[in-house]
Amino acid sequence: MGNIYVRALSASRTRGRLIFGPLSVACALGRTGISHEKREGDGATPSGRYRLLQVLYRADRIQRPITRLPVCALKPHDGWCDDPRHGRYNRPVRLPFSASHERLWREDHLYDVVVILDHNQKPRSLGGGSAVFCHLARPGYLPTEGCVAVSLADMCRLLAMADKTTAIHIA
């Protein structure tokens, strides 16, 4: 369908606008805004162009999203390695996992739908940032740890329009 564009609002570096064709919606950004020099743990949303690789969702909470992207139901043992010293850095892992990681099966609803972006995937830079996703926003669009977050309704609209050629441009 085309490209998704994300821009920070001039009044707030942690709030932005996501535009995808006719869709223009509010989004939350990282707690330190958008950065050209993303580093692990800095709280920044990385600027750049990223493909949408896969959609993960909580089948116990919501129906399978309608999209032309690959979709997989999350399981309680799903995680994501965020330890730059580990060989699985910025890759999915099965829990329990000995190195530092993020749990994808969350108690809050942020990852009820999550889109894996190809940020720092190929080539992978150790310490260049991990687990940069597009996921669901907290109430009030509070800042993320470096992701782009939208409402569930907006995520469903975005996914219905997306396909394997869709990329997100963050600037």
N, C-alpha and C positions, 0 to 999 in steps of 0.2 A: 504494500500500500504506500510505502514511502518512509519518510523520516519523522521522528519525534524530536521536538526541540524543547529544551529545558533552559530557562533563564531565571536568574535570581531577581527578585523584586528590588528596586532601587532603595526602598526604605528598610529592607530586612535581608540580610545575607542568608538567613536560614529558611526563608519562604520564597517560593518561586511560582512560575507559571509553566505548565506543560502544554505544548501545542502539538496536535497530531491531526492534520487535515482540518476538518471543521471542529474538532474537539479542542477546547481551550479551558484548562482546569487548574485549580490551585494545587500546589505540591509543597511538601516539606523537603528541606535539604539538610545537609550535615550541620552539626552544631558550630562548626567554624566556617561555614559557607562553601563556596566552590574554590578549588585549588588547582593550579597547573602542576604542582609538585606533590602529589598524593604520597603519603607515607603511612605505614601501618600505625593505627591508633590515633591519628591526628584529628579525627572527627570531621574531615573534609570530604565533600562530594567531588570526585575527580572530574576535571574538564576533559572533554574529548568525545570521540565517536565510538559507540559500543553496540555490537549486535546483540539482539535478544536471543539467547541460546535455548532456554527451556523455561516452562512454567511449572512450578510446584504448588500444590494446594492441599489443604486439610479436608479430606473426604468425609471426615466425621463432623465437619462444621458447615461446609458449603458444597454445592453441586460442582461437578467438573466444569471449569471455565470453557466457554465457547471461543475457540481460537484456531488458527492454522499453524500455530507454533507447537512444538512437541510438549506434551503435558504428562506429568507423573504425580501420583498421589504421594504425599509425605508419609513417612513411617516414624514411630517414636524413636527409633535408633538413628535417624538422619542428623548429621552434623556437618560442619564446614571448618576445616583447619585454618586457624589464623596465627599459627606459630611460624615466623619466617625462618626458623632454624630447622624446621621439619620438612622432609621430602614431599609430604602431601600438602604443603602450604598452598592456600587459595584453591583447594580442591575439596570435593565432598568426601566425607568420612563416615564410617559406621561407629556409633557409640556403643559401649564406652570407648574412649580414645584417650591415650595417655598425654598427648601434647595439648597445648591450648587450642580451644575450638569454640565455635558457636553452635548452640543447639538450634536446629531448624524447627523442631516440634515444640512450639512455645505455648506457655499458658495464656499470654496476652494474644491478641488477634492480629498482630503485625504480619505474621507469616501465614495467615490463612490462605493467602495467594501471594506468591513471590516469583519474580522473574529474574532468572540468572542472566547477568550481563557478562560480556566477554572482557571486562576490565581485568588487566594484568593476568591474562590467561596464556597467550602465545605471542611473544615470549613472556615468560613469567619472571618478574624482577623480585627477588627476595626482599621483603620489607616495603614493596611498592603498593601495598594495600590489598586487603582480601575481603571477601564477602560483600562486595558492592553490588547491591540488588536494587530492583524496583519492587517495593512492597507496599503494604497498607499503612496509612498514616494513623498516628495517634490522634485522639480527640484534640481539636484546636491546632492541628498541624504542628505539633511540637517538633523540634529538630531531631534528626536521625543521627546515627553514628557515622554517616558518610554515604548513605543511600538516597534515592529519590523515593518519596512516598506519596501516595494518592488515596482517595477514599475507595471503598469497595465498589461503589457504583461506577466511579470513573475508571477504576481498573478493569471492570467488566467491559465497559465501552471501548477502552483502549485495546484490550486483548481481542475483541471481536473484529477489530480493524487490522490487527497486526498479522504479519506472515514472516516467513524465514528471510525475507529481504529487508525487513524493518530494522532500522538502527536508531539509537537514541543519541542525540547531540547535546552535550551539556556544555554551556559556556557562561 
